[in-house]
Amino acid sequence: MKELRLPLKTQWFEMTKAGIKTEDYREINEYWIRRLTNCTTDLTQAKNELLKGGKHAVEVYPSLMEAPDHWFPKKFAENIMTLGYPKSGDKERILRLEHKGIRIRTGNPEWGAEPNKLYFVIKHGNILK
């Protein structure tokens, strides 16, 4: 399985490293649909399907496994969170975490999400060595 590499700004990286921020948010757009799912349909159509639930989408698709049959989440072995774009040997700016799945729902505004906006929510587990 692949690793999911996501660059972060300093504030979010430090909160994730400290174990405070346990999830990351990505826009529901064609780029992230392509990157996070195995969508086999038109990306614009997939985006519209995901967003059709509005702020109640957590009831419509509480997990990607319950989304329409023609697309499903990619499987990732771990989340690699980076502070910006570090060199591969810069261990202080690279954080490896368990990948605990992807959901579609609103996020926590204290962790950078806009209120009442739907996101791909990437869940983090324990820090890996």
N, C-alpha and C positions, 0 to 999 in steps of 0.2 A: 504494500500500500504506500501511497505517496504521503509526503508531509505537506501540511498547509502552512505556507510562509506568509506572514502578515507584518508589514512594517507599522510601527506605532510612533506617535509623538512622545516626548519625554514624560509628560504627565500620565498618560495611559500605560506606558511601559512600566514606570515605577509603581503604579497602583497594582498592576498585574503581578509584578515581581514580588510585591509585599503580600499577595494573596487577597487583596481587597477587591479588585475587579476580576470577576470570575467568568466573564463573557466579553465578546467583542462584537461590534456591530458593523455590518456592511449593507450598503444600499441594495434595494431590490431593483436592479437594472440589468440590462442585457450582459454587461461585462461580468457581473457577479453570478448571474444565472449560469453563464457558460463556465465560470471558474469553479463553482460550488456544486453544480448538478450535472447529471448526464441527460440534459434536455434533448429530446429527439423531435421536438416540434419547433415552430417558428418562435424565436426568442421574444419578440414583441407580444405574441399571443401568450406565451408563458408568463411574462411580466403582468399582463392584464389579468390572467387567471389568479396569480398570487395576490394581487392588490384588490381583487373584487370584493374581498371580505371587509375592506375598510378597516376601521379600528377594531372590529370584531373578528379579524382573521385568525386570532388564536383559537376561536371556536371552529373556524372553517378548516384550517390546516395547522393543528397544534404541533405537528411535526411534519417534516418533508415526506415521511413514509406514508402519510395520509393524503398527500397531494395527488393530482391526476396521474393515471398510470403511465402516461407518455414521458414522464421525467421523474427522476429520483436523485437523492443526494449522492455525491461521490463519497467514497470511503477514504478516510485519512487515518494514518497511523498516529500522527501527533501534530500539534500546533507549534510552529516555530515563530515566536514573536520576536521581532527585532526592533531595536532603537534606531530608527532611520534605516540606513542601508550600510551596515557594517561589513568589514572584511571578514572572511570566513573564520579566521582565528581569533576574532575579538569576542571572547567569552563573556565579557562584562555587558555587551550589548545584544546578546542572543539568549533567549529564554526558551527552553523546550518544555512543553506541557502535554499532558494527556489530552487527546481529542475526545470530547464527550458528546459530540453530535451537533446538529444544526437545526434550529427551529425558526419559525416565522412568527414574529410577534413584535410588540413595542419593546423599547429598551428603557434602561434607567437613565434619566436625564443627568444624574450626578456622575454618570460614566460616559457622557458625551452624546447620548441619544436625544433627538428632538422629541418633545412630548407628542403623543398620539400618532407617531409615524411608525410604519412597519419596516422591519429590518430582517435580514438574515442574522440570526443570533448564533454565534459560534461559541459553544460552551467549552470551558477549560476544566481540566482535572488537575491532578497533582503535578508539581514540577518534576521533571525527569532529569537524571544526571547524565 
